[in-house]
Amino acid sequence: MSEQDIESLRRIYDAFSRWDVEELIGDLAHDIEWSLPDTLPWGGMRHGHDGVLAFASVSQDHVDGRWADPDDFLDAGDRMVVLGRLRGRAKASGQDFEVEFVHLWTMTDGVASRLHAYFDTAPIMAALGQGGDAPAV
């Protein structure tokens, strides 16, 4: 991965933390594959900018606050592994949550073309008031 790829991912996380969805999708491939754990209301596989916009809309319906704080960017050859923390407050319950994540990004010609997110969904589901027994993904 190049330094430009890392900067592109930093811009994505920065835009996401401000919920600037238009800026966020500006750094994503038009045919991005965006995959989050299915157990979340905003989870599953999303395709393209419209899919990311739908993801953002559904998550904003459920969660307030800063979302993904990246801590480390690890070069994995043709992919980038980002380690960090997901934080937020469930709108329905007012309960805060924080979980560690692993994001696996694929970059194509310097543009993020695939995201696979891995994290324990149980604390998030509990904060949402939808039970804490969701399997870890």
Secondary structure, DSSP 8 states (H G I E B T S, - for coil): --HHHHHHHHHHHHHHHTT-HHHHHHTEEEEEEEEE-TTSTT-EEEEHHHHHHHHHHHHHHHEES--EEEEEEEEETTEEEEEEEEEEEETTT--EEEEEEEEEEEEETTEEEEEEEEEB-HHHHHHTTS-S---B-
